[in-house]
């Protein structure tokens, strides 16, 4: 039987998701379950590149960060998640008013976790798939991490 995550942990992850650079990007948590995380961003001019499309960097950041939080739902509270590799395929240009990213853990290990992210462009009343990423993450105990080296 799969362990559920507590409402307190869900609230913590939802708040924690949108800090720092991600807050600047204006990404927000939408749906959180064990092994699954969904995020949303309302597109503004700052998200677009020179031709008016949503910047690939926005989609890549969203895919990576959301996968990391899907992984966070599977580890103890005293662990942090770090991306160690990701690959993204851009399927078509995105130009709509919002993006949604759905990430799910596809391999749950004690240290290495693999997640898959799908990014959808919400446009003209539908969701169009625009990117897919495979993200490899590492769970590291908080005591082993230091920003000084």
C-alpha positions in Angstrom: 0.0 0.0 0.0 1.3 3.4 -1.0 2.0 5.9 1.8 -0.1 9.1 1.7 1.5 12.4 2.4 0.1 14.6 5.1 -1.9 17.8 4.6 0.9 19.7 6.4 3.5 18.3 4.0 1.3 19.2 1.0 1.0 22.8 2.3 4.7 23.0 3.0 5.6 21.7 -0.6 3.1 24.1 -2.2 4.6 27.1 -0.4 8.2 25.9 -0.8 7.7 25.4 -4.5 7.4 29.1 -5.4 10.5 30.6 -3.7 13.5 32.4 -5.2 13.9 32.2 -8.9 10.7 30.2 -9.3 8.8 33.0 -7.5 10.4 35.4 -10.0 9.2 33.1 -12.9 5.7 33.1 -11.2 5.2 29.4 -11.2 2.6 28.1 -8.8 1.8 24.6 -7.3 -1.6 23.3 -8.4 -2.0 19.6 -7.5 0.1 17.6 -5.1 -0.1 13.9 -4.5 2.5 11.3 -3.5 4.7 10.8 -6.6 2.9 13.6 -8.6 3.1 17.3 -8.8 1.3 19.8 -11.1 2.3 23.4 -11.6 0.9 26.3 -13.5 2.2 29.6 -14.8 0.1 32.4 -16.3 2.1 33.7 -19.2 3.2 37.3 -19.2 5.4 39.2 -21.7 8.5 38.3 -19.6 8.0 34.6 -20.4 8.2 35.2 -24.2 11.1 35.2 -26.5 11.8 37.6 -29.4 9.3 35.9 -31.7 6.4 35.9 -29.2 6.6 32.2 -28.3 7.0 31.1 -24.7 10.8 30.8 -24.1 12.2 27.2 -24.1 14.0 28.1 -20.9 10.7 28.8 -19.1 9.4 25.3 -20.2 12.7 23.6 -19.2 12.8 25.3 -15.8 9.2 24.4 -15.2 9.7 20.7 -16.2 12.9 20.4 -14.0 11.5 22.1 -10.9 8.1 20.4 -11.0 9.8 17.0 -11.3 11.9 17.8 -8.3 8.8 18.5 -6.3 7.2 15.3 -7.5 10.3 13.6 -6.1 10.0 15.6 -2.8 6.6 13.9 -2.2 8.3 10.5 -1.9 11.1 11.3 0.6 11.3 12.0 4.3 11.1 15.6 5.4 14.8 15.7 6.3 15.9 15.1 2.7 16.5 17.5 -0.1 16.2 16.9 -3.8 18.9 17.8 -6.3 18.7 17.4 -10.1 21.6 15.4 -11.5 20.5 15.2 -15.1 17.6 16.0 -17.4 16.7 15.7 -21.0 13.9 17.7 -22.6 12.2 17.4 -26.0 10.3 20.4 -27.3 7.4 19.1 -29.3 6.1 22.3 -30.8 6.2 26.1 -30.0 4.1 27.3 -27.1 2.2 30.6 -27.4 -0.9 30.4 -25.2 -1.9 32.2 -22.0 -0.7 29.6 -19.6 1.4 26.5 -19.2 0.7 23.5 -17.0 3.3 21.0 -16.1 2.5 17.5 -14.8 5.3 15.5 -13.3 5.3 12.0 -12.0 7.8 9.8 -10.4 8.4 6.8 -12.6 11.2 5.2 -10.5 11.4 5.6 -6.8 14.7 4.7 -5.3 16.2 5.3 -1.9 18.8 7.8 -3.4 18.1 8.1 -7.1 14.6 9.1 -8.3 13.5 9.4 -11.9 10.6 11.5 -12.9 8.9 12.5 -16.1 7.4 15.9 -16.8 4.9 16.9 -19.5 4.4 20.5 -20.3 1.1 21.6 -21.9 0.3 25.0 -23.6 -3.2 26.1 -22.6 -4.5 27.8 -25.7 -7.8 28.2 -27.5 -9.7 26.2 -25.0 -7.4 23.1 -25.0 -4.2 21.8 -23.7 -1.5 21.1 -26.3 1.6 19.1 -25.4 4.7 21.2 -26.0 7.5 19.5 -24.1 8.4 16.3 -22.4 11.3 15.8 -20.0 13.0 12.9 -18.2 14.6 14.1 -15.0 17.1 12.2 -12.8 17.2 13.4 -9.2 19.1 12.6 -6.0 17.7 12.5 -2.5 20.3 13.9 -0.1 20.0 14.2 3.7 19.8 17.8 4.7 22.8 17.4 7.0 25.1 16.5 4.0 24.3 19.7 2.1 26.2 22.9 2.5 26.0 26.0 0.4 29.7 26.6 1.2 31.1 23.8 -0.8 
